[in-house]
Amino acid sequence: MNRDPIDHFIEQMGFMTQEDGLPRIAGQVLGYLLVEGEPRTLAEITEALSISKASASTNCRQLADKGILTRVATRGSRADSYMAVTNPAEDMLAGMAARFRTRARSIEDAAASFPDSRAEARARVTTFAQFFRTSADFLDEWTERAQRQMADTE
């Protein structure tokens, strides 16, 4: 049985995002918009993926909030259109790095408020915060490396 490779890719994107804790439809929407390469209205997304307009809207907004999709205004139309950002992988890494830095700061602030009688707990929590800070630095380095590689291939 021959499967359409585009449909297969879109399905795989759904499974991958589901493994990462996002709705499967979010991954399918991203896969569809990556393949299309141009803005698509919610109606077009709904039809292409055989999903409800409410589901398309919810998942597009969620992906836009994460910086993976961009909402695009179309002259003469009131319909929302969305498109995948130019390089969603880099934007996802940058978003993860920012979230990790925020977590590190929150955890460090919490640890700093621990009483001296809980110094060992403070040290463990501070080490946990350092994991997030180091991970954020790694993600930044990874993003820079990917950008250099993309520039070298252009």
BAPAPA-204513 format. One record per residue: residue number from 1; x, y, z of N, C-alpha, C in turn. Coordinates in pm, whole numbers. Layout:
<NUM,<X,Y,Z>,<X,Y,Z>,<X,Y,Z>>
...
This chain:
<1,<84,-117,0>,<0,0,0>,<89,124,0>>
<2,<71,211,-97>,<147,335,-107>,<76,445,-30>>
<3,<148,506,62>,<93,617,138>,<146,746,79>>
<4,<62,846,81>,<106,977,36>,<214,1026,133>>
<5,<333,1059,83>,<441,1099,174>,<411,1228,251>>
<6,<335,1318,191>,<299,1442,260>,<207,1411,378>>
<7,<104,1330,353>,<13,1291,461>,<89,1217,572>>
<8,<182,1132,532>,<261,1057,630>,<343,1153,717>>
<9,<406,1253,653>,<483,1352,728>,<394,1425,828>>
<10,<278,1469,783>,<185,1543,870>,<144,1455,988>>
<11,<114,1329,962>,<79,1236,1070>,<195,1220,1168>>
<12,<316,1205,1116>,<434,1188,1202>,<457,1311,1289>>
<13,<436,1429,1233>,<450,1551,1312>,<351,1550,1429>>
<14,<231,1500,1403>,<131,1489,1509>,<177,1397,1621>>
<15,<231,1282,1584>,<279,1187,1685>,<397,1245,1764>>
<16,<486,1315,1695>,<603,1372,1763>,<562,1477,1865>>
<17,<470,1564,1828>,<429,1667,1924>,<351,1605,2040>>
<18,<278,1499,2010>,<204,1430,2116>,<303,1370,2218>>
<19,<413,1316,2168>,<516,1262,2258>,<576,1371,2346>>
<20,<575,1495,2297>,<629,1608,2373>,<525,1675,2461>>
<21,<407,1616,2470>,<305,1669,2559>,<209,1770,2499>>
<22,<219,1792,2369>,<126,1882,2301>,<19,1799,2230>>
<23,<-92,1860,2195>,<-194,1786,2122>,<-142,1738,1986>>
<24,<-186,1621,1946>,<-146,1567,1816>,<-185,1661,1704>>
<25,<-302,1723,1717>,<-348,1814,1611>,<-252,1932,1596>>
<26,<-191,1978,1705>,<-95,2088,1694>,<20,2049,1602>>
<27,<69,1928,1616>,<176,1880,1529>,<131,1865,1386>>
<28,<8,1821,1367>,<-44,1807,1232>,<-59,1944,1166>>
<29,<-104,2041,1243>,<-116,2178,1191>,<22,2230,1151>>
<30,<120,2212,1239>,<256,2256,1207>,<308,2185,1082>>
<31,<290,2055,1076>,<334,1979,958>,<271,2029,831>>
<32,<141,2052,835>,<68,2102,718>,<121,2238,675>>
<33,<139,2329,771>,<185,2464,737>,<331,2465,691>>
<34,<412,2376,744>,<550,2364,695>,<550,2321,549>>
<35,<467,2223,517>,<460,2172,380>,<408,2280,286>>
<36,<304,2350,328>,<242,2450,241>,<333,2570,217>>
<37,<401,2616,320>,<496,2725,305>,<436,2863,286>>
<38,<307,2874,286>,<236,3002,270>,<128,3011,376>>
<39,<81,3132,407>,<-27,3144,505>,<-152,3067,461>>
<40,<-218,3008,558>,<-343,2936,534>,<-445,2983,637>>
<41,<-570,2996,591>,<-677,3036,681>,<-717,2917,767>>
<42,<-789,2947,874>,<-840,2839,958>,<-931,2748,877>>
<43,<-1008,2805,785>,<-1096,2722,701>,<-1014,2625,616>>
<44,<-903,2673,561>,<-817,2585,479>,<-752,2476,564>>
<45,<-708,2513,683>,<-648,2415,774>,<-751,2311,814>>
<46,<-871,2359,847>,<-980,2271,886>,<-1010,2169,777>>
<47,<-1021,2216,655>,<-1053,2127,544>,<-939,2030,515>>
<48,<-817,2079,514>,<-703,1994,480>,<-681,1883,582>>
<49,<-705,1912,709>,<-677,1815,815>,<-802,1744,866>>
<50,<-917,1780,813>,<-1045,1722,857>,<-1062,1735,1008>>
<51,<-1045,1858,1056>,<-1063,1888,1198>,<-1164,2001,1211>>
<52,<-1213,2022,1332>,<-1309,2129,1353>,<-1238,2264,1350>>
<53,<-1315,2368,1321>,<-1258,2502,1319>,<-1212,2543,1459>>
<54,<-1286,2502,1561>,<-1246,2533,1699>,<-1112,2469,1732>>
<55,<-1093,2345,1690>,<-967,2276,1715>,<-853,2342,1638>>
<56,<-878,2379,1514>,<-776,2447,1434>,<-739,2579,1501>>
<57,<-838,2654,1544>,<-813,2783,1607>,<-734,2768,1737>>
<58,<-777,2677,1822>,<-709,2655,1950>,<-564,2615,1931>>
<59,<-541,2521,1840>,<-405,2471,1819>,<-317,2573,1749>>
<60,<-372,2650,1657>,<-294,2756,1593>,<-253,2862,1694>>
<61,<-346,2900,1782>,<-313,2999,1884>,<-205,2946,1979>>
<62,<-216,2819,2015>,<-117,2759,2104>,<21,2758,2038>>
<63,<27,2722,1912>,<155,2721,1840>,<208,2863,1819>>
<64,<119,2957,1796>,<161,3097,1781>,<217,3150,1913>>
<65,<153,3114,2024>,<202,3155,2155>,<342,3101,2183>>
<66,<374,2987,2126>,<507,2927,2144>,<608,2979,2042>>
<67,<562,3065,1950>,<652,3122,1851>,<679,3032,1732>>
<68,<598,2928,1715>,<618,2832,1606>,<541,2874,1482>>
<69,<426,2938,1503>,<346,2991,1393>,<338,3142,1407>>
<70,<309,3206,1296>,<286,3349,1293>,<146,3374,1240>>
<71,<73,3462,1307>,<-58,3503,1257>,<-34,3608,1149>>
<72,<-100,3592,1036>,<-79,3679,922>,<-211,3745,885>>
<73,<-207,3877,869>,<-326,3950,824>,<-329,3949,672>>
<74,<-445,3919,619>,<-463,3918,475>,<-550,4037,438>>
<75,<-500,4122,351>,<-573,4242,310>,<-710,4202,253>>
<76,<-813,4269,302>,<-948,4246,252>,<-1018,4127,314>>
<77,<-954,4061,409>,<-1015,3944,472>,<-1011,3960,623>>
<78,<-1118,3918,687>,<-1121,3920,833>,<-1079,3786,891>>
<79,<-1058,3688,803>,<-1022,3554,849>,<-878,3551,901>>
<80,<-858,3478,1008>,<-722,3458,1059>,<-647,3363,967>>
<81,<-524,3399,936>,<-436,3311,861>,<-311,3287,945>>
<82,<-253,3170,927>,<-132,3135,1000>,<-31,3075,904>>
<83,<97,3091,940>,<202,3023,866>,<312,2985,964>>
<84,<386,2881,927>,<499,2839,1010>,<609,2943,998>>
<85,<678,2968,1108>,<791,3060,1102>,<898,3000,1011>>
<86,<990,3083,965>,<1090,3039,869>,<1167,2917,916>>
<87,<1211,2919,1039>,<1283,2804,1092>,<1228,2772,1231>>
<88,<1120,2692,1237>,<1056,2668,1366>,<1148,2600,1467>>
<89,<1242,2519,1421>,<1331,2450,1515>,<1414,2551,1594>>
<90,<1470,2651,1526>,<1549,2752,1596>,<1462,2832,1693>>
<91,<1342,2867,1649>,<1253,2944,1736>,<1211,2861,1858>>
<92,<1190,2731,1838>,<1155,2645,1951>,<1270,2638,2050>>
<93,<1393,2624,1998>,<1510,2619,2087>,<1526,2750,2164>>
<94,<1508,2861,2096>,<1519,2991,2163>,<1411,3005,2271>>
<95,<1290,2960,2240>,<1182,2965,2338>,<1210,2876,2459>>
<96,<1264,2757,2432>,<1301,2668,2542>,<1408,2731,2630>>
<97,<1508,2792,2567>,<1615,2856,2643>,<1559,2967,2732>>
<98,<1470,3046,2679>,<1409,3155,2758>,<1329,3098,2876>>
<99,<1251,2993,2850>,<1173,2932,2958>,<1266,2872,3065>>
<100,<1375,2808,3021>,<1469,2749,3116>,<1535,2856,3202>>
<101,<1568,2970,3143>,<1628,3079,3221>,<1529,3133,3324>>
<102,<1403,3146,3283>,<1299,3192,3376>,<1284,3093,3491>>
<103,<1285,2964,3459>,<1275,2862,3565>,<1395,2870,3658>>
<104,<1514,2886,3600>,<1634,2894,3683>,<1623,3010,3781>>
<105,<1580,3127,3732>,<1567,3244,3819>,<1464,3219,3930>>
<106,<1351,3160,3894>,<1246,3132,3994>,<1296,3035,4100>>
<107,<1365,2932,4057>,<1416,2832,4151>,<1525,2894,4239>>
<108,<1613,2974,4179>,<1718,3042,4258>,<1658,3137,4360>>
<109,<1556,3211,4320>,<1489,3303,4413>,<1428,3226,4529>>
<110,<1366,3113,4498>,<1306,3031,4604>,<1415,2979,4697>>
<111,<1524,2929,4640>,<1633,2874,4722>,<1695,2981,4811>>
<112,<1708,3101,4760>,<1768,3210,4838>,<1686,3242,4962>>
<113,<1558,3211,4958>,<1472,3242,5074>,<1472,3130,5178>>
<114,<1539,3019,5150>,<1545,2910,5248>,<1623,2957,5371>>
<115,<1578,2920,5489>,<1651,2960,5610>,<1787,2889,5618>>
<116,<1878,2948,5694>,<2011,2889,5710>,<2004,2746,5764>>
<117,<1902,2718,5842>,<1886,2583,5897>,<1859,2479,5787>>
<118,<1826,2527,5667>,<1800,2436,5553>,<1904,2456,5443>>
<119,<2028,2478,5484>,<2137,2504,5388>,<2157,2389,5290>>
<120,<2144,2266,5337>,<2161,2151,5247>,<2050,2149,5142>>
<121,<1929,2178,5183>,<1818,2184,5088>,<1841,2297,4988>>
<122,<1888,2412,5038>,<1918,2525,4950>,<2021,2484,4844>>
<123,<2124,2413,4885>,<2228,2370,4791>,<2171,2277,4685>>
<124,<2086,2183,4724>,<2025,2091,4626>,<1937,2166,4528>>
<125,<1858,2259,4579>,<1768,2335,4493>,<1848,2428,4402>>
<126,<1955,2485,4452>,<2041,2570,4369>,<2106,2488,4258>>
<127,<2146,2366,4288>,<2202,2277,4185>,<2096,2248,4078>>
<128,<1973,2230,4121>,<1864,2207,4026>,<1845,2328,3936>>
<129,<1853,2447,3993>,<1842,2570,3913>,<1956,2578,3812>>
<130,<2075,2538,3854>,<2191,2542,3764>,<2170,2451,3643>>
<131,<2099,2340,3662>,<2066,2253,3548>,<1991,2333,3442>>
<132,<1892,2410,3482>,<1814,2487,3386>,<1898,2596,3321>>
<133,<1984,2661,3399>,<2069,2767,3343>,<2169,2709,3243>>
<134,<2233,2599,3279>,<2329,2534,3189>,<2259,2483,3063>>
<135,<2141,2429,3079>,<2065,2382,2963>,<2029,2497,2871>>
<136,<1993,2611,2927>,<1961,2728,2846>,<2083,2773,2767>>
<137,<2199,2774,2831>,<2323,2810,2761>,<2351,2712,2647>>
<138,<2332,2584,2674>,<2353,2482,2572>,<2258,2504,2454>>
<139,<2132,2533,2483>,<2035,2556,2376>,<2073,2679,2293>>
<140,<2123,2783,2357>,<2170,2901,2283>,<2286,2865,2191>>
<141,<2381,2789,2243>,<2496,2748,2162>,<2452,2661,2045>>
<142,<2358,2573,2070>,<2306,2485,1967>,<2237,2567,1857>>
<143,<2159,2664,1898>,<2090,2750,1802>,<2191,2827,1717>>
<144,<2293,2883,1781>,<2396,2957,1706>,<2467,2866,1607>>
<145,<2496,2745,1648>,<2562,2649,1558>,<2473,2617,1439>>
<146,<2345,2594,1465>,<2251,2564,1356>,<2241,2683,1260>>
<147,<2240,2804,1314>,<2233,2922,1229>,<2358,2935,1142>>
<148,<2475,2907,1199>,<2599,2911,1119>,<2597,2806,1009>>
<149,<2549,2687,1040>,<2542,2581,940>,<2446,2618,828>>
<150,<2334,2681,864>,<2238,2724,762>,<2300,2831,673>>
<151,<2374,2924,733>,<2438,3030,657>,<2544,2973,564>>
<152,<2615,2869,607>,<2718,2807,525>,<2660,2734,404>>
<153,<2536,2686,416>,<2474,2612,306>,<2403,2703,207>>
<154,<2386,2829,244>,<2314,2921,154>,<2404,2980,50>>
